[in-house]
């Protein structure tokens, strides 16, 4: 797959192209260009380090939305085995934006709940751009209850701009479907691990995000609103999206500091969209490690910890009131 660089990645892209041309010329014409190649390799490493070590919040949002970024089914292919997709909510329809099923994580049978986007127009129409309908969340809950019945832990891979806000979605009660998932996931008597692998947009993400351990990939984001929508509300103009992204504290680094997430999963230096296998290896290791740890916790304690974890979100303390004397 040919790399499609974002604007801030173009210096790296140009150096990589020059390096490839130099090596090709050296090989084709049997010319020793070793010193020039080494010099360019050093410059490329320095440029990569500078670009990816100083990403802004808006640049991380752009990486999270990259069409070449690995999606849920790419991670399932690399991290799991014996994937069996199950369809339908037994009420209305099957939602292709939310593939769900059973798979093996090592030797452990799991229920896997995901969002899935598309890489081109045809796929995006089929997947509804990763925006699930109410039937998607009801399908997810049906499978989670199946997991609880047979003692299978639940793994959620989150990657959505948000739940679908269309008329049909509202007619079939999208807010109710998400609210029921929040309530029922809090009570499920099996371990739950959620990972934001790309976009974590609002209630659409939270609808499968109630978990005992919440992780996020290094360049993913998790937010109550998109930067563009926030910009349109606060500045009356979507052009301030970069400023809104900074203000929302939506990056993995900010979320860990605010204790919204429990762990950041490192991505390859150039981002997950440049190296699927390394990104999947890091995710798989984190899933194995945390599932093994959480599975040792007694059910009653697990449920209490899960409840308290979400009760703590948004807690703040007020300072003392200061009375200022008025002169005159």
Secondary structure as UniProt FT lines:
FT   HELIX           7..9
FT   HELIX           10..29
FT   HELIX           34..53
FT   HELIX           57..64
FT   TURN            67..68
FT   HELIX           72..79
FT   STRAND          81..86
FT   TURN            96..97
FT   STRAND          100..105
FT   TURN            106..107
FT   STRAND          108..114
FT   HELIX           121..127
FT   HELIX           128..130
FT   HELIX           134..149
FT   TURN            150..151
FT   STRAND          153..160
FT   HELIX           167..171
FT   TURN            172..173
FT   HELIX           174..187
FT   STRAND          192..201
FT   HELIX           202..206
FT   TURN            207..209
FT   STRAND          213..217
FT   TURN            218..219
FT   STRAND          221..223
FT   HELIX           227..234
FT   HELIX           238..240
FT   HELIX           241..248
FT   HELIX           252..257
FT   TURN            258..259
FT   STRAND          263..265
FT   TURN            269..270
FT   HELIX           272..274
FT   HELIX           276..294
FT   TURN            295..296
FT   HELIX           299..311
FT   TURN            313..314
//
